[in-house]
Amino acid sequence: MFRRVVYIVMLLTAMTIYVMQRFSLPLPFLINNYVNDLLCLPLLLGAMTFLIRRLKKDNSFQFSIGFVIFLACYYSFYFEYYLPKVNPRYTADWIDVILYFSGGFIFFFSEKHKNTRLS
């Protein structure tokens, strides 16, 4: 139950920031530029884990650390290297790369800790 509440709060936070940005409402610098990058992989991996667990009917399914690193590398490359080169709307920021990896590792180790407690 607690985990669902955390995911809902993260999702509402990300959506609120996105909507405020779309309406050009002022946000503090750190929130405007970095919070959604930190929340990106935990939200994506959480949704993917939820769907895979339901489809496979396997509540113990967990992504490997290799997959989490791959996904963080993919997002870092795509959003911080490729897109800024082909679309002027995007800018490269190495702090975002750190945040993608941090969010991925936070998700992975919190899931690992949860599964360890349940075993």
C-alpha positions, 0 to 999 in steps of 0.5 A, spaced: 500 500 500 505 504 501 509 503 495 502 505 491 502 511 495 509 513 493 508 512 486 502 516 486 505 522 489 511 521 484 506 521 478 502 527 481 509 531 482 511 529 475 504 531 472 504 537 476 511 540 474 509 538 467 503 542 467 506 548 470 511 548 465 506 548 459 502 554 462 509 557 463 508 558 470 514 560 475 517 554 478 524 554 482 530 552 478 531 545 481 524 543 480 523 546 473 530 543 471 531 536 475 525 533 479 522 530 473 529 527 470 530 524 477 523 521 477 523 519 470 526 512 471 523 510 477 516 511 474 517 508 468 520 502 471 515 502 476 509 502 471 513 496 467 514 492 473 507 493 474 505 491 467 510 485 467 508 482 474 500 482 472 501 479 465 506 474 467 502 473 474 509 473 477 509 478 483 516 476 484 519 479 477 524 484 478 528 487 473 536 486 473 541 491 474 543 490 467 537 492 464 536 498 469 543 501 467 541 499 459 535 504 460 539 509 464 544 509 458 539 509 453 535 515 456 542 519 457 544 518 450 537 519 447 535 525 451 542 528 452 546 527 446 542 525 440 536 530 441 540 536 442 543 535 436 537 534 432 532 539 435 533 546 438 528 545 443 532 540 447 539 542 451 544 537 453 545 537 461 550 532 464 546 533 471 540 530 467 545 523 466 546 523 473 539 524 475 537 518 470 542 513 473 540 516 480 533 514 479 534 508 476 539 505 482 534 508 487 528 504 484 532 498 483 535 498 490 528 499 493 525 494 489 531 489 491 530 491 499 522 490 498 523 483 495 528 481 500 524 483 506 518 479 503 522 473 502 
